[in-house]
């Protein structure tokens, strides 16, 4: 419920994130799939604003169920669809499992309900915050760029739209005003009429449509916020990338599934280097579309990735499809994706389709291996790692998983990661199309299952590219460390054998046994400079060694936090095992200012080869905490609050934790319980601090995973 339209839409019992539904369901996206109460009710919603009497108004009754001065949560609750039968059932009132609203706030809502709960329309909200003349001018320039009539612009605009439809676009002059790029059946100069399709590459259903900037009318929430800067500089860059060369369009791509779901076929006439460089320029955004998009919600979806890993990219000059156009011609029909079969894949058809995916994937891997042997007979060297052209900080990223969600950061955050995700153009594009463009969160179990399994295939390919940078003798041992367990080892040996195992690496190593560490250090400190890799990570880096002493200049707070960061949860120091997925530590300094650090629990695994039974494959003695200043998660599980003088006591107590009971003692001493009467004040302060520190990245934090 991000704005008034969400209130008018009402409620239903549909679980959007349902990976087991037998049949696909109709989409219910706010602002897109319906625009009236009647329209939403046709999609199964019912009103919560059924009366002007607060005593019978469904919305207000949920507030009243909890609204008294003593009402605070007294027991642990879980997600449910149970409806409170009477006002005494305070624990299921709203806000759910959180302290009641203040009395005057409840009275304000009651008075509002008595007036009929009036509110602004979505269009009114769009107009409330007026835009500057400069912003209006830039919007017009961008819309003109997207809507030019020649075939080159048409195919490029479609390609860009399919990569930007999830973006919250913003201009540097107005960093907290966001727009969505939409397809409209009306011209952008008129009121935008968004065309609602399941996927951005579905047929728009009209002969003429327009790409328009549509102002985001509601509150921004962190869990779906993926900002993307648009500016004159960015527009000039796109012009250079896509239109400086002399290439021709002989046909416009169609919207039939076989072509539309395969970007290598649909956009084959756009130069590969332009497409790949576009992805690289804003790699954090592109990776975030599948890490924070609808596909990555729920443990079964997110357990296809490691807890913490670095992401690197093949240099565009070394990309096989760039160096050898014939490779793309041979490969494009092998790179089929699950989306080609739509949103309603019957379970009895899934094995057949999976077989086709695996068969084509293996043909492609062998083809890629052949081309690599021809073009890189001495293997990949350090120059084949993209260095961001000496200025782009997207060249190395870190992904951190928080159980059923994840976050993407620039730089090498956390200590040396267990695996490294190495992307070339075909991998990067398949990730975007499999998990973002072709994925339908309203699709059935067959569609979601094949999407998830194909993600496993992509992950293993990305890991294999990394293995090709280390000595041949170390490739199998390193991979075995990632995929432990007899069944998993057999699966990897017979169904995903390493290709080009004997092909050398072009990198010299002092000690092949430490190749993973040496490789990352060479990338960070030889291939990249500080402008690209960003600041070092002295709190977390314990295995990685920088050319200079990273501990010089550390504050006392940072020194204390370093004592609990990147410490394996062995029998002597098991404390990280007891921490939630992400806790936010608020440190109040002597000068009155505050700092916030995210404490992220890395739950290690023997392997991540299977969708089910994740708990049986955990390796808790390998668990660690990664600590980073800032708000690095959308769903905080706990707030800790300490003064600057207490930080030593806090870390000392953390180091002594050897049981759940001792962790609960830490929460009692320093934690912010959802039972505290001032909980909302603390939450408001956290959001205000987040907004001040990172105005463009800011979105309201979600409390649905907060611990009791």
HELIX and SHEET records of a PDB file:
HELIX    1   1 UNK A    4  UNK A    9  1                                   6    
HELIX    2   2 UNK A   37  UNK A   42  1                                   6    
HELIX    3   3 UNK A   58  UNK A   64  1                                   7    
HELIX    4   4 UNK A   90  UNK A   92  5                                   3    
HELIX    5   5 UNK A  103  UNK A  114  1                                  12    
HELIX    6   6 UNK A  122  UNK A  128  1                                   7    
HELIX    7   7 UNK A  133  UNK A  146  1                                  14    
HELIX    8   8 UNK A  151  UNK A  164  1                                  14    
HELIX    9   9 UNK A  222  UNK A  224  5                                   3    
HELIX   10  10 UNK A  232  UNK A  243  1                                  12    
HELIX   11  11 UNK A  257  UNK A  260  1                                   4    
HELIX   12  12 UNK A  263  UNK A  266  1                                   4    
HELIX   13  13 UNK A  272  UNK A  281  1                                  10    
HELIX   14  14 UNK A  283  UNK A  291  1                                   9    
HELIX   15  15 UNK A  299  UNK A  302  1                                   4    
HELIX   16  16 UNK A  316  UNK A  318  5                                   3    
HELIX   17  17 UNK A  320  UNK A  323  1                                   4    
HELIX   18  18 UNK A  325  UNK A  331  1                                   7    
HELIX   19  19 UNK A  338  UNK A  341  5                                   4    
HELIX   20  20 UNK A  347  UNK A  375  1                                  29    
HELIX   21  21 UNK A  382  UNK A  384  5                                   3    
HELIX   22  22 UNK A  388  UNK A  390  5                                   3    
HELIX   23  23 UNK A  393  UNK A  395  5                                   3    
HELIX   24  24 UNK A  425  UNK A  432  1                                   8    
HELIX   25  25 UNK A  433  UNK A  437  3                                   5    
HELIX   26  26 UNK A  445  UNK A  467  1                                  23    
HELIX   27  27 UNK A  472  UNK A  482  1                                  11    
HELIX   28  28 UNK A  486  UNK A  495  1                                  10    
HELIX   29  29 UNK A  512  UNK A  514  5                                   3    
HELIX   30  30 UNK A  515  UNK A  522  1                                   8    
HELIX   31  31 UNK A  523  UNK A  527  3                                   5    
HELIX   32  32 UNK A  530  UNK A  533  1                                   4    
HELIX   33  33 UNK A  556  UNK A  562  1                                   7    
HELIX   34  34 UNK A  575  UNK A  578  5                                   4    
HELIX   35  35 UNK A  614  UNK A  617  5                                   4    
HELIX   36  36 UNK A  620  UNK A  622  5                                   3    
HELIX   37  37 UNK A  644  UNK A  646  5                                   3    
HELIX   38  38 UNK A  647  UNK A  655  1                                   9    
HELIX   39  39 UNK A  660  UNK A  670  1                                  11    
HELIX   40  40 UNK A  679  UNK A  693  1                                  15    
SHEET    1   A 4 UNK A 210  UNK A 215  0                                        
SHEET    2   A 4 UNK A 174  UNK A 184 -1                                        
SHEET    3   A 4 UNK A 168  UNK A 171 -1                                        
SHEET    4   A 4 UNK A 227  UNK A 230  1                                        
SHEET    1   B 4 UNK A 406  UNK A 410  0                                        
SHEET    2   B 4 UNK A 397  UNK A 401 -1                                        
SHEET    3   B 4 UNK A 308  UNK A 313 -1                                        
SHEET    4   B 4 UNK A 420  UNK A 423  1                                        
SHEET    1   C 5 UNK A 624  UNK A 629  0                                        
SHEET    2   C 5 UNK A 594  UNK A 602 -1                                        
SHEET    3   C 5 UNK A 582  UNK A 588 -1                                        
SHEET    4   C 5 UNK A 638  UNK A 643  1                                        
SHEET    5   C 5 UNK A 671  UNK A 672 -1                                        
END                                                                             
